[in-house]
Each structure stands twice: as C-alpha cells, then as structure tokens.
C-alpha cells in the first residue's frame, strides 16, 4: 500500500512491514495524537513507513510534526518526491521531524530537509553481566546506586499508569515545565495498548516508563519526588531497566539526552556508561508563501531558528 494512510490502513501496513520499534507502532501514534491538537497519519512508499501528527492551521491548511519521542522514515527508499506531492495536495505548510538516534534515520531524509544536530544522546550497550554494567558507570553513579540499595529502595514492574500520570504531572509542575511536557491521563491510558512494548518500573518515590522493541529499550518518561532524589531511587530504576532489557535479549538502552547538551540531566544520563549517538531534528517548508504569511501574522520572523516560526510560544501569544 502506498500513499497517505489512515490509522486503520497503517495498522495493516505495520503488520506487513513493521519491525517492532515502539515509536512506529500504530498504538503509540494513536496515543501521541491525544497529547496534541492533532490527527495521526502515516505516509507509506517504496517500503518506507513515516508516521507523524497532522496539526490544523488557518485557511484549511496544516503542518506536520513527529510524535513526542522519535520518528522519521523507517528505512531508505525513494519516497520523498511522492511525499512532497501528497503534502502539496493536502495543504501542508511545514514539517518538523525528530529523528531516531538508534536507527540513525536522518540518513534517509530527503535533500529538502534541513538537518540540525542537537546533541549526543546516551545509548548503553547491555552486553555484560551485572558487575560489568555497574563497572561501566562513573564512580558517582556507582555510589548513588549503592546508596539506593542501602536505603532499602525496591523496584517493581507494575502497570499503574494512573499513578504514574499523577507522579509525573506533579514532578513536571514542580519543575515549572512548559505545557508541552504535560500530558492528559488519556494519553497514558492509551499507551497501555502497547502491551509488552511498554514497561513501567516503580520505586515508590520514583518511577519511569520505558518503550521496548526492535532490539532496544528506550527511557521514555520518568518522575521523582524529593525523597526519590535524596535516596537516588532513579539510579536504581535505570539499573534495573538495564538488567531487564539485557535479560529480554535487547541490545541497547537508549537513555536519550538532556534539554540541551551538557546540562544536569544530560550529565546524569552520561554517568551510566559509555555509548553515544548523535540526535538530529529536521525541518522542511512545503509552502514558502503560506509559511511567511503565518509567521508574519503571528509576529514572528520567518527566518528565525525556532521552527516553525509561527508556533514559537511568544509568537502564538502575540497572535492571540
């Protein structure tokens, strides 16, 4: 099947071409649409699957963005020209892509996509016994792991997504996180459809969601209380995830990066061991005139770095 697919059509195409990667699963895309004012869609052509969210704009137009996490084309193929033609037919103004650091699929982006390297993310090799996994950590991380064990922290695999939603929401609000990092309960309930592609580890004062499939586990969302930070509970959660992933036959644990390279979150993740992969985002403008008009209407410079410029938070506020 080739072309712009509905969610139902994608489910069938996924059964034919999918490789188990959680970020490409129809259930993940459906859940992600609940976190934004968007509709899930997929383009399929020449053996390539490309999932994204479609967001409405004025004048019946729309723009495209990857779901929260990673996406981009699933494989190499001659797909981009057909995709651009479909975008023209559907009034697509712009496209933003979060590429997949384990697949390194920025290599498959079209020549019309501007690539930006954001940072190196941490992708841990899980080949080794428990002692080896600990040995690869920096001394501070090993000490925190031992601290959590001494304090009696216990980690369990559970499936209480409503509890995680509450813990995560409280943590994000405590950090003053932007609204884009807050998700409705319905989003977490929809993630449950991933089945064994979703793992929740709970240490009481800290918990995390991991996505699993296609040879990798991904550290997706996490939350911790003040007590969790004091007891280093998240260190133990991640260590247990490493062990579970390894024992499940997965080769790597992708911890991701920070809000920016070298910040505290990035340094925390780097403390768990070697293994790095570049993370890229991509942008493409499909209708230059419409992009300029929307940006100017929002009080934004069409040439600024934020993409798309007309969705910059201050610009959106200026537009009312």
Secondary structure, DSSP 8 states (H G I E B T S, - for coil): --EEE-HHHHHHHHHHH----GGG-HHHHHHHHTTTTEEEEEEEETTEEEEEEEEE-GGG-EEEE--SS-BS-SS--S-HHHHHHHHHHTTEEEEEEEB-TTTTGGGGS-TTSEEEEEEEEEEEE--S-HHHHHHTS-HHHHHHHHHHHHTT---EEE--HHHHHHHHHHHHHHTT--GGG---HHHHHHHGGGGGGEEEEE-SSEEEEEEEETTEEEEEEEEE-HHHHHHTHHHHHHHHHHHHHHHTT--EEEEE--SSTTSHHHHHHHTT-S-EEEEEEEEEES-HHHHHHHHHHTT--TTSSSSSGGG-HHHHHHT-
